């Protein structure tokens, strides 16, 4: 939990810039080379924790390389990449055609999902977890706003209020969540909060709150259990009004990622995560970093709580890099 609190504090202070300096291990690893240079990344909060892990291992392999990573949302990542401010933008949604037309090249590097989050002390928690959420219900919460209580939404005798939260920054999480029920981020209603940690914190503080988060911000990254006072609302896949045993896999992050990998969680809001460059990467240091991510780096995906890419997507990524 300490690392999660520190992450949030750094974010709120505006210091979400990480310079991943090389570690002196007392000698070069077997993969160490004379590769030297700098790589810069910015963008999606969803990809940030994994990118930090990749950078740390890559720099142990290549002590002459420095990697700077900053989070700020998928919108910032794509903007920074296309403007040349960074080598790679972290983007947690599919690329738009207009971005591709401007030269954006997206390489799928991991997979995760967006989930609905509520406060664990919500008076209607038992009923909410038993009924789950459908796209139609999500539409009534975030789009039409015609439900004010959980009784209204679930069709039960319950007057527990619904306090709706959304994201204030242009981000893949909000776009992906809205896509699940046929809308776009700008259509979402609710109290707007900046960034994944900020939205999770808002729901943690409001017993009536409901929001959405990338799975990496609904669970503790060390224990893989729920963050304090957060719970995930299950998706009612068959829309029968009740969550069955095969639809409930949310108690720990590992079971969620397993369900995503097996296709038992819908896509969207499951989605691929991308590193985006302007044009085909040509910097040898960047190419080597992407090659590592698409090979050995995929081992980090599972240990950090993401899903590795399929062989077909790895092959497609390698071709985009020119390997």
C-alpha positions as CSV (number, residue, x, y, z in Angstrom):
1,X,0.0,0.0,0.0
2,X,2.9,2.4,0.7
3,X,3.9,2.3,-3.0
4,X,0.3,3.1,-4.1
5,X,0.1,6.0,-1.7
6,X,3.5,7.3,-2.8
7,X,2.4,7.0,-6.4
8,X,-0.7,9.1,-5.8
9,X,1.2,11.7,-3.8
10,X,3.8,12.1,-6.6
11,X,1.0,12.4,-9.1
12,X,-0.9,15.1,-7.2
13,X,2.3,17.0,-6.7
14,X,2.8,17.0,-10.5
15,X,6.0,15.0,-10.2
16,X,5.0,11.9,-12.2
17,X,8.3,11.9,-14.0
18,X,10.5,9.0,-13.5
19,X,14.1,8.8,-14.6
20,X,14.9,5.1,-14.5
21,X,18.6,5.2,-13.8
22,X,20.9,2.3,-14.4
23,X,21.6,-0.1,-11.6
24,X,25.1,-1.2,-10.8
25,X,24.8,-4.9,-10.2
26,X,28.6,-5.4,-9.8
27,X,29.0,-6.7,-13.3
28,X,27.3,-6.9,-16.6
29,X,24.6,-9.4,-17.3
30,X,25.0,-11.9,-20.1
31,X,22.8,-9.6,-22.2
32,X,24.8,-6.5,-21.6
33,X,26.1,-4.6,-24.6
34,X,27.7,-1.3,-25.5
35,X,24.3,0.1,-26.4
36,X,24.1,3.8,-25.3
37,X,21.5,6.5,-25.6
38,X,18.3,7.8,-24.2
39,X,14.6,6.9,-24.6
40,X,11.6,9.0,-23.6
41,X,8.1,7.8,-23.0
42,X,4.9,9.5,-21.9
43,X,1.2,8.8,-21.7
44,X,-1.3,6.2,-20.4
45,X,-1.5,5.6,-16.7
46,X,-2.6,2.1,-17.6
47,X,0.8,1.2,-19.1
48,X,3.0,3.2,-16.7
49,X,3.7,0.6,-14.0
50,X,4.6,-2.0,-16.6
51,X,6.8,0.4,-18.6
52,X,8.7,1.2,-15.4
53,X,9.4,-2.5,-14.9
54,X,10.5,-2.9,-18.5
55,X,12.8,0.1,-18.2
56,X,14.4,-1.2,-15.1
57,X,15.3,-4.6,-16.5
58,X,16.4,-3.1,-19.9
59,X,18.8,-0.8,-18.2
60,X,20.3,-3.6,-16.2
61,X,21.0,-5.3,-19.5
62,X,22.2,-2.1,-21.1
63,X,23.8,0.2,-18.4
64,X,24.6,2.9,-21.0
65,X,20.9,3.6,-21.7
66,X,18.7,6.1,-19.8
67,X,14.9,5.9,-20.0
68,X,12.6,8.7,-18.9
69,X,8.9,7.9,-18.3
70,X,6.1,10.2,-17.5
71,X,2.4,9.5,-17.0
72,X,-0.4,11.9,-18.1
73,X,-3.0,10.0,-19.9
74,X,-3.3,8.4,-23.4
75,X,-4.2,11.7,-25.0
76,X,-0.8,13.2,-23.8
77,X,1.0,10.1,-25.0
78,X,-0.3,10.3,-28.6
79,X,0.2,14.0,-28.7
80,X,3.7,13.9,-27.4
81,X,4.7,11.0,-29.8
82,X,3.3,12.8,-32.9
83,X,4.9,16.1,-32.0
84,X,8.3,14.4,-31.5
85,X,8.5,15.3,-27.8
86,X,9.0,11.7,-26.9
87,X,10.2,8.6,-28.7
88,X,7.2,6.5,-27.6
89,X,3.7,7.4,-26.5
90,X,1.9,5.0,-24.1
91,X,-1.7,4.7,-25.4
92,X,-4.4,2.6,-23.8
93,X,-6.9,2.5,-26.7
94,X,-7.1,1.8,-30.4
95,X,-5.5,4.5,-32.6
96,X,-7.9,6.8,-34.5
97,X,-7.6,7.0,-38.3
98,X,-6.6,10.6,-38.1
99,X,-3.7,9.7,-35.9
100,X,-2.6,7.0,-38.2
101,X,-2.8,9.5,-41.1
102,X,-0.4,11.7,-39.2
103,X,2.1,8.9,-39.0
104,X,1.3,7.1,-35.7
105,X,2.6,3.6,-35.6
106,X,1.0,1.5,-32.8
107,X,2.7,-1.6,-31.4
108,X,0.5,-3.8,-29.1
109,X,2.7,-4.6,-26.1
110,X,0.2,-5.8,-23.3
111,X,-3.4,-6.3,-22.5
112,X,-5.5,-5.3,-19.5
113,X,-9.1,-4.0,-18.9
114,X,-11.2,-1.3,-17.4
115,X,-13.5,-2.2,-14.5
116,X,-16.3,-0.4,-12.6
117,X,-15.3,0.4,-9.1
118,X,-17.4,1.2,-6.0
119,X,-16.8,1.8,-2.4
120,X,-16.6,-1.3,-0.3
121,X,-18.7,0.3,2.4
122,X,-21.6,1.0,0.1
123,X,-24.9,0.0,1.9
124,X,-26.1,-1.8,-1.2
125,X,-22.9,-3.6,-1.8
126,X,-24.3,-7.1,-1.4
127,X,-27.1,-6.4,-3.9
128,X,-24.8,-4.7,-6.4
129,X,-22.4,-7.6,-6.4
130,X,-25.2,-10.1,-6.8
131,X,-26.8,-8.3,-9.8
132,X,-23.7,-7.0,-11.6
133,X,-23.6,-4.5,-14.4
134,X,-24.7,-4.6,-18.0
135,X,-24.0,-2.1,-20.8
136,X,-27.6,-0.9,-20.5
137,X,-27.2,-0.3,-16.8
138,X,-23.9,1.6,-17.4
139,X,-25.7,3.7,-20.0
140,X,-28.3,4.8,-17.4
141,X,-25.5,5.6,-14.9
142,X,-23.0,7.5,-17.1
143,X,-25.0,8.7,-20.1
144,X,-28.7,9.4,-19.4
145,X,-28.3,9.9,-15.6
146,X,-32.0,8.8,-15.1
147,X,-31.1,6.7,-12.0
148,X,-30.4,8.3,-8.7
149,X,-30.5,5.3,-6.4
150,X,-29.4,1.6,-6.7
151,X,-33.1,0.7,-6.2
152,X,-33.9,2.6,-9.4
153,X,-31.2,0.8,-11.3
154,X,-31.6,-2.7,-9.9
155,X,-35.4,-2.7,-9.5
156,X,-35.3,-3.3,-5.8
157,X,-36.5,-1.5,-2.7
158,X,-33.3,0.4,-1.9
159,X,-32.7,4.1,-1.6
160,X,-28.9,4.1,-1.6
161,X,-27.8,7.1,-3.7
162,X,-25.5,6.7,-6.7
163,X,-22.7,9.3,-6.9
164,X,-21.1,9.0,-10.4
165,X,-17.5,9.7,-11.2
166,X,-15.6,9.9,-14.5
167,X,-12.2,11.1,-15.8
168,X,-11.4,14.8,-16.5
169,X,-8.3,14.0,-18.7
170,X,-8.3,12.6,-22.2
171,X,-7.6,8.9,-21.5
172,X,-7.9,5.4,-22.9
173,X,-9.6,4.1,-19.8
174,X,-12.6,6.5,-20.2
175,X,-12.8,5.9,-24.0
176,X,-12.6,2.2,-23.6
177,X,-15.2,2.2,-20.8
178,X,-17.6,4.3,-22.8
179,X,-17.1,2.1,-25.9
180,X,-18.4,-0.9,-23.9
181,X,-21.9,0.7,-24.0
182,X,-21.6,2.4,-27.4
183,X,-20.4,5.9,-26.5
184,X,-17.3,8.1,-26.3
185,X,-15.5,9.6,-23.4
186,X,-17.0,13.1,-24.0
187,X,-20.5,11.5,-23.5
188,X,-19.8,10.4,-20.0
189,X,-21.5,12.3,-17.2
190,X,-20.4,12.5,-13.5
191,X,-18.0,14.3,-11.3
192,X,-14.8,14.6,-13.4
193,X,-11.5,13.6,-11.6
194,X,-8.0,13.7,-13.0
195,X,-6.1,10.4,-13.6
196,X,-6.5,6.8,-12.5
197,X,-5.2,7.2,-8.9
198,X,-7.4,10.3,-8.5
199,X,-10.6,8.6,-9.6
200,X,-9.9,5.6,-7.4
201,X,-9.2,7.8,-4.5
202,X,-12.5,9.7,-5.0
203,X,-14.5,6.5,-4.9
204,X,-12.5,5.3,-1.8
205,X,-13.7,8.5,0.0
206,X,-17.3,8.3,-1.1
207,X,-19.4,5.4,0.2
208,X,-22.0,6.1,-2.5
209,X,-19.4,6.5,-5.3
210,X,-19.1,4.6,-8.5
211,X,-16.3,5.1,-11.1
212,X,-14.1,3.0,-13.4
213,X,-10.4,2.2,-13.3
214,X,-7.7,0.3,-15.1
215,X,-7.3,-3.0,-13.1
216,X,-3.9,-1.8,-12.0
217,X,-5.5,0.9,-10.0
218,X,-8.3,-1.1,-8.4
219,X,-5.9,-3.6,-6.9
220,X,-2.7,-3.3,-4.8
221,X,0.2,-4.0,-7.1
222,X,2.1,-5.9,-4.4
223,X,-0.6,-8.0,-2.9
224,X,-2.9,-8.1,-5.9
225,X,-5.8,-7.8,-3.6
226,X,-8.3,-4.9,-3.6
227,X,-7.2,-1.5,-2.6
228,X,-8.6,-0.3,0.7
229,X,-12.4,0.5,0.4
230,X,-12.6,-0.4,-3.3
231,X,-14.5,-3.2,-4.9
232,X,-15.1,-4.1,-8.5
233,X,-18.6,-4.5,-9.9
234,X,-18.9,-7.7,-11.8
235,X,-20.1,-7.7,-15.4
236,X,-23.4,-9.6,-16.0
237,X,-22.3,-11.2,-19.3
238,X,-25.6,-13.1,-20.0
239,X,-27.7,-10.2,-18.8
240,X,-29.9,-12.4,-16.6
241,X,-29.8,-10.1,-13.6
242,X,-27.6,-12.2,-11.4
243,X,-23.9,-13.0,-11.2
244,X,-23.2,-16.7,-11.5
245,X,-20.1,-18.4,-10.3
246,X,-18.5,-18.4,-13.7
247,X,-19.0,-14.6,-14.0
248,X,-17.4,-13.8,-10.6
249,X,-13.5,-13.7,-10.7
250,X,-12.8,-10.3,-9.1
251,X,-11.4,-11.0,-5.6
252,X,-7.8,-10.9,-6.7
253,X,-6.1,-9.3,-9.6
254,X,-4.6,-12.6,-10.9
255,X,-8.0,-14.2,-11.4
256,X,-9.2,-11.1,-13.3
257,X,-6.2,-11.2,-15.7
258,X,-6.7,-14.9,-16.2
259,X,-10.4,-14.3,-17.1
260,X,-9.3,-11.5,-19.5
261,X,-6.8,-13.8,-21.2
262,X,-9.4,-16.5,-21.6
263,X,-12.0,-14.1,-23.0
264,X,-14.4,-14.4,-20.1
265,X,-14.3,-10.6,-19.6
266,X,-15.8,-8.6,-22.5
267,X,-13.6,-6.6,-24.9
268,X,-14.2,-3.7,-24.6
269,X,-13.7,-2.9,-21.7
270,X,-10.7,-5.3,-22.0
271,X,-8.2,-3.8,-24.5
272,X,-4.7,-3.9,-25.9
273,X,-2.1,-1.4,-24.7
274,X,0.2,0.3,-27.2
275,X,3.5,2.0,-27.6
276,X,3.2,4.5,-30.4
277,X,6.0,6.1,-32.5
278,X,5.8,8.7,-35.2
279,X,6.7,6.6,-38.2
280,X,8.7,3.4,-38.1
281,X,11.2,3.6,-35.2
282,X,14.7,4.3,-36.5
283,X,16.7,5.1,-33.4
284,X,18.7,1.9,-32.7
285,X,18.2,2.3,-28.9
286,X,14.5,2.6,-29.3
287,X,14.3,-0.4,-31.7
288,X,16.3,-2.5,-29.3
289,X,14.0,-1.5,-26.4
290,X,10.9,-2.5,-28.4
291,X,12.6,-5.8,-29.4
292,X,13.2,-6.5,-25.8
293,X,9.5,-5.7,-24.8
294,X,8.2,-8.0,-27.5
295,X,10.4,-10.9,-26.4
296,X,11.9,-11.2,-22.9
297,X,9.9,-8.2,-21.6
298,X,6.7,-10.1,-22.0
299,X,7.6,-12.1,-18.9
300,X,7.1,-8.9,-16.9
301,X,3.5,-8.6,-18.1
302,X,2.3,-11.5,-16.0
303,X,4.4,-10.7,-12.9
304,X,3.1,-7.1,-12.9
305,X,-0.5,-8.2,-13.5
306,X,-1.0,-7.7,-17.3
307,X,-1.6,-10.2,-20.1
308,X,1.1,-11.0,-22.6
309,X,0.5,-10.6,-26.3
310,X,-0.4,-13.5,-28.5
311,X,2.2,-14.9,-30.9
312,X,0.5,-13.3,-33.9
313,X,0.5,-9.8,-32.3
314,X,4.2,-10.2,-31.3
315,X,5.0,-11.1,-34.9
316,X,3.0,-8.1,-36.1
317,X,4.8,-5.8,-33.7
318,X,8.2,-7.1,-34.7
319,X,7.4,-6.4,-38.4
320,X,6.4,-2.8,-37.5
321,X,9.8,-2.4,-35.8
322,X,11.5,-3.9,-38.9
323,X,12.7,-7.1,-37.2
